[in-house]
Amino acid sequence: MTYVSRHKDTKALSTQSALRVFVSLWLMTAAAGWIVVFSVRAFSHETLTTTVLFDREIVRILNKHCVMCHTENGPSFPLETYEQTWLQGRKIRAETIARHMPPWAAVPGYGQFVNDNSLTLRETQFIISWVEGLGPRNSGTVFTNVVDSSGKPRTAVRAQADFGRWQLGQPDLTRDLNAETIDPGQPKQVRYSIIDLGLTAERRIRGVEYMPSDRRVVRAAFFTIQETGQWIGSWTPWHGFMELPAGVAIRLPAGSHIRAEIHYQSFKDRVVERGTLGLFFADKAATTTTADLVIEAKPDAAGNRYRAELRLAADMRAVALRPEIPPGVKSIEVSARKVDGGTDVLLFAKDFAADWPTPYIFKDPALVRRGTVLSVTSYGGPVKLTVSRY
Ligand code: HEC
């Protein structure tokens, strides 16, 4: 009775009762806050039932697909420790679902490539489950953002980048490229350098590998023989070499020079970058040699479409494809129309990450019969395709 009658008496809200209303509203909000906190806690406890653990599944995914870029002294922020990864959880989930990360434009289900760095469906699901399950480190430990004061060094499981060594073993011949200076903030750019191999006689090689000296600034590298224009190898952060099947070799004529095309990214500091090219000699039995086929798509009658075809005069096996994709290209399809009428799609790629040009290196160089028509179709711009084949 008291409250209502007093209220009636004063007709209007007194300062005192206004204060009372304010306080009770505040208390209600605070209580609601606690309810939210409690329900989140209860909820988080439930969802911790994810069986995906950082120390087990996630660290393997990072090792296999991410740390070649996401590392100290790499092109992007590190995703090596539990804490680093936990703090990026939501973004990692979003970027991997959208297939922005890792960068890889080939649509699964067509050609199979040794340098395919995309996540499998299962790996993507592990990431989603881990992030949505609040990212447990191992059996039930979650990130608390509290510094451990025990002073004991903890041996934490972490992802580890594996570079700084030759993947194909010690090369038979190494050559340093020209030193390139990247000035602070200069736009991304492509630089060329010509390397004299000093060969007095013809040599055959079975593999080409590259090691940049500063991975923070190099996005991609392509190597061709200056004299013949033949493409012999390339480098991306996730796959630094090209190796031919047994019995197959690249012929380097005496006096050959290598033309290196290095794609640099913009960087905040001044960097002097000087990579090393490694060549691996083939043994005597490697008598089959490679050559290139080049197909350049031209504007087609249908507006935005570009296309070119080439009929094979002899049987071949394709080692790798190198599409040169100008900005604006939406998709590219490389297919082989066989004499019997069937068509194999060798590569279908779309949503290119312009910063990460890559070749597509076949897992098994398949036999393509003579008479087959190879075609390149692109939308949004003309693509030049180099096919390394034997
Ligand atoms: C080829 C190099 C490369 C690989 C491989 C790669 N990333 Fe990235 N990632 C980058 C670069 C470069 C950026 C741009 C961020 C920056 O400016 O540092 C980036 C950005 C991101 C971002 C932040 C996006 C944003 O909106 O800020 C996330 C999250 C990410 N990567 C997760 C991953 C995960 C997870 C993997 C592995 C499954 C992966 N990346 C593999 C190079 C790479």
Boltz pocket constraint, residues with backbone or C-beta under 6 A from the ligand:
constraints:
  - pocket:
      binder: B
      contacts: [[A, 61], [A, 62], [A, 65], [A, 66], [A, 67], [A, 68], [A, 69], [A, 70], [A, 75], [A, 76], [A, 77], [A, 79], [A, 88], [A, 91], [A, 92], [A, 93], [A, 95], [A, 96], [A, 101], [A, 102], [A, 103], [A, 117], [A, 119], [A, 237], [A, 238], [A, 356]]
      max_distance: 6.0
